[in-house]
Amino acid sequence: MPLLLTLVSLVVAAAAGTYHPDLANFSGSRGQFAPETLGQHGIPWPELGLWAAGLLLQMLVFLPMFFGDGLDWQGFPLPRLLPRGPMFALVGTGVVVALWHLPTRCWAGSTPARRGRSRSGPSWSPACWSCRVFTWLRLRSASVVPAVLAHTFASTAAVALPWVFAAADQPPSPLTAGLTAWPGWPAMAGFLCVLRLRHTTGRRSAAGAVAGTAGAFGATGSTWR
């Protein structure tokens, strides 16, 4: 899911003119991950394969850290917010996690040349939106594993993907291209709106049916479709 949302965000950024892809020669990918091939033509399949293998290793190394994060946020507060409804739990968990990440996002230098209040909006919003997507995965699967895997991808592969498709002479900005940039907000918001509409439609169509059918919470409140 984060892969699809990242690609959608890049399409939004390209349509807005803030992202400039090079799908013919992948010059941005060459310049960033294989500079010795910069200037060559065509798709650099061997270099992309090496990059993907290294990325997979990076994700495996960081996976335990994201398991800890997932167990903390998806394992502890989320079940306690569920009695107030799935939407409340979805939004509430996203807001709490975003506030938790706000200090480090503002001052740790995760966005180049941005500090303090000038970064608070761009830094807080993607954390809020992405956590809602992770929370939906947690509710949908009744397990923290999909949420953890999605969080790992969003914090590693999704950060590098804008470079993979970009033009070398117009490098992507972390504020204007990618899942955590502003084009990612409508991508994630649209996804959550679709979920909400499906949930509402499912509840209406299931009126009078046995509790626990698709589109509604069962007795345990562990799934949401």
C-alpha positions as CSV (number, residue, x, y, z in Angstrom):
1,M,0.0,0.0,0.0
2,P,2.7,2.6,0.8
3,L,4.3,1.8,-2.6
4,L,1.1,2.5,-4.4
5,L,0.5,5.7,-2.4
6,T,4.1,6.9,-3.1
7,L,3.7,6.4,-6.8
8,V,0.4,8.3,-6.7
9,S,2.1,11.1,-4.8
10,L,4.8,11.3,-7.5
11,V,2.1,11.5,-10.2
12,V,0.4,14.4,-8.2
13,A,3.8,16.1,-7.9
14,A,4.6,15.7,-11.6
15,A,1.1,17.1,-12.5
16,A,1.8,20.1,-10.2
17,G,5.2,20.7,-11.8
18,T,7.1,20.1,-8.6
19,Y,8.6,16.8,-9.7
20,H,10.4,16.1,-13.0
21,P,10.7,12.4,-13.9
22,D,13.1,10.9,-16.3
23,L,11.6,7.5,-17.3
24,A,13.7,7.1,-20.4
25,N,17.2,7.1,-18.8
26,F,16.6,7.2,-15.0
27,S,19.3,9.9,-14.8
28,G,18.3,10.8,-11.2
29,S,18.7,7.2,-10.1
30,R,22.0,6.9,-11.9
31,G,23.3,10.1,-10.3
32,Q,22.2,9.2,-6.8
33,F,22.9,5.5,-6.7
34,A,25.3,4.7,-9.5
35,P,27.1,7.9,-10.5
36,E,29.6,6.1,-12.6
37,T,26.7,5.4,-15.1
38,L,25.5,8.9,-15.3
39,G,25.2,10.0,-18.9
40,Q,24.3,6.5,-20.2
41,H,21.0,5.8,-21.8
42,G,18.2,3.3,-21.2
43,I,17.0,1.8,-18.0
44,P,19.8,0.7,-15.7
45,W,18.5,-2.7,-14.7
46,P,21.6,-4.0,-13.0
47,E,22.0,-0.8,-10.9
48,L,18.4,-0.8,-10.0
49,G,18.7,-4.4,-8.9
50,L,21.6,-3.7,-6.7
51,W,19.8,-0.7,-5.2
52,A,16.7,-2.8,-4.5
53,A,18.9,-5.5,-2.9
54,G,20.6,-2.9,-0.7
55,L,17.3,-1.4,0.2
56,L,15.9,-4.8,1.2
57,L,18.9,-5.3,3.5
58,Q,18.4,-1.8,5.0
59,M,14.8,-2.6,5.7
60,L,15.7,-5.8,7.4
61,V,18.2,-4.1,9.6
62,F,15.7,-1.4,10.7
63,L,12.7,-3.8,11.0
64,P,13.2,-4.5,14.8
65,M,13.1,-0.7,15.5
66,F,9.9,-0.4,13.6
67,F,8.5,-3.4,15.4
68,G,9.1,-1.6,18.7
69,D,7.4,1.5,17.3
70,G,4.5,-0.5,16.0
71,L,3.9,-2.4,19.2
72,D,4.0,0.9,21.1
73,W,1.5,2.8,19.1
74,Q,-0.6,0.2,17.3
75,G,-0.4,-2.3,20.2
76,F,-1.1,-0.1,23.2
77,P,-3.2,3.1,22.6
78,L,-5.2,1.9,19.5
79,P,-7.1,-0.9,21.3
80,R,-8.0,1.6,24.1
81,L,-9.4,4.1,21.5
82,L,-11.5,1.5,19.6
83,P,-14.4,1.5,22.0
84,R,-15.1,5.1,20.8
85,G,-15.4,3.9,17.2
86,P,-13.0,3.0,14.4
87,M,-12.8,6.5,12.9
88,F,-12.0,8.0,16.3
89,A,-9.3,5.4,16.8
90,L,-7.9,6.0,13.3
91,V,-7.7,9.8,13.6
92,G,-6.7,9.8,17.3
93,T,-3.8,7.5,16.9
94,G,-2.6,9.5,13.9
95,V,-2.7,12.8,15.8
96,V,-0.9,11.3,18.9
97,V,1.8,9.7,16.8
98,A,2.4,12.9,14.8
99,L,2.7,15.0,17.9
100,W,5.2,12.5,19.3
101,H,7.3,12.7,16.2
102,L,7.1,16.5,15.8
103,P,10.1,17.5,17.9
104,T,12.5,15.2,16.2
105,R,11.1,16.0,12.7
106,C,11.5,19.8,13.4
107,W,15.1,19.8,14.8
108,A,16.9,16.6,13.7
109,G,17.6,17.9,10.2
110,S,15.4,15.3,8.4
111,T,14.5,18.0,5.9
112,P,17.5,19.9,4.5
113,A,17.7,23.7,5.1
114,R,14.5,23.7,7.2
115,R,14.4,24.3,10.9
116,G,11.9,25.0,13.7
117,R,8.5,26.4,12.9
118,S,9.1,26.6,9.2
119,R,9.2,22.8,9.2
120,S,6.5,22.1,11.7
121,G,3.6,21.9,9.1
122,P,5.5,19.9,6.5
123,S,6.9,17.6,9.1
124,W,3.7,17.0,11.2
125,S,1.2,16.5,8.4
126,P,2.8,13.4,6.7
127,A,3.3,11.7,10.1
128,C,-0.4,12.3,10.9
129,W,-1.6,11.0,7.5
130,S,0.7,8.0,7.2
131,C,0.0,6.8,10.7
132,R,-3.7,6.7,9.8
133,V,-2.9,4.4,6.9
134,F,-0.8,2.2,9.2
135,T,-3.6,2.1,11.7
136,W,-6.1,1.0,9.0
137,L,-3.7,-1.8,8.1
138,R,-3.6,-2.8,11.8
139,L,-7.4,-2.8,12.1
140,R,-7.9,-4.5,8.7
141,S,-5.5,-7.4,9.6
142,A,-5.9,-7.6,13.4
143,S,-2.1,-7.7,13.5
144,V,0.7,-5.2,13.9
145,V,2.8,-6.9,11.3
146,P,1.3,-5.2,8.2
147,A,1.5,-1.8,9.9
148,V,5.1,-2.4,10.8
149,L,6.1,-3.5,7.3
150,A,4.3,-0.5,5.9
151,H,6.1,1.8,8.3
152,T,9.4,0.3,7.4
153,F,8.8,0.8,3.7
154,A,7.6,4.4,4.2
155,S,10.7,5.3,6.1
156,T,13.2,3.7,3.8
157,A,12.0,2.9,0.2
158,A,9.4,5.6,0.0
159,V,12.1,8.2,0.8
160,A,14.4,7.0,-2.1
161,L,11.7,6.3,-4.7
162,P,11.5,10.0,-5.9
163,W,15.2,9.8,-6.8
164,V,14.7,6.5,-8.8
165,F,12.4,8.2,-11.3
166,A,13.7,11.8,-11.2
167,A,15.7,13.7,-13.7
168,A,19.3,14.3,-12.5
169,D,19.3,18.0,-13.5
170,Q,16.1,18.6,-11.5
171,P,16.6,16.8,-8.2
172,P,13.4,16.1,-6.1
173,S,12.8,18.1,-2.9
174,P,11.6,16.3,0.2
175,L,9.0,19.0,0.6
176,T,7.5,18.8,-2.9
177,A,7.9,15.2,-4.0
178,G,7.2,11.9,-2.3
179,L,4.9,10.3,0.2
180,T,6.0,12.6,3.1
181,A,5.9,15.7,0.9
182,W,2.7,17.7,0.3
183,P,1.7,15.6,-2.8
184,G,1.5,12.7,-0.4
185,W,-1.2,14.3,1.7
186,P,-3.9,14.2,-1.0
187,A,-2.8,10.7,-1.9
188,M,-3.2,9.4,1.7
189,A,-6.3,11.6,2.3
190,G,-8.0,10.2,-0.8
191,F,-7.2,6.7,0.3
192,L,-8.7,7.3,3.7
193,C,-11.8,8.9,2.1
194,V,-12.3,5.8,0.0
195,L,-12.1,3.6,3.1
196,R,-14.6,5.8,4.9
197,L,-17.0,5.6,1.9
198,R,-16.7,1.9,1.7
199,H,-17.2,1.6,5.5
200,T,-20.3,3.7,5.3
201,T,-21.7,1.9,2.3
202,G,-21.0,-1.4,3.9
203,R,-22.8,-0.5,7.1
204,R,-25.8,0.6,5.1
205,S,-25.9,-2.5,3.0
206,A,-25.5,-4.7,6.0
207,A,-28.4,-3.2,8.0
208,G,-30.2,-6.0,9.6
209,A,-27.5,-8.5,8.8
210,V,-25.6,-10.5,11.3
211,A,-23.0,-8.5,13.2
212,G,-19.4,-9.1,12.1
213,T,-20.0,-9.1,8.3
214,A,-17.7,-7.3,5.9
215,G,-17.8,-3.5,6.4
216,A,-18.6,-3.5,10.1
217,F,-16.8,-4.3,13.4
218,G,-17.3,-7.7,14.8
219,A,-17.7,-8.4,18.5
220,T,-13.9,-7.9,19.1
221,G,-13.7,-4.8,17.0
222,S,-10.5,-6.1,15.4
223,T,-11.2,-5.5,11.7
224,W,-12.4,-2.6,9.6
225,R,-12.9,-2.8,5.9
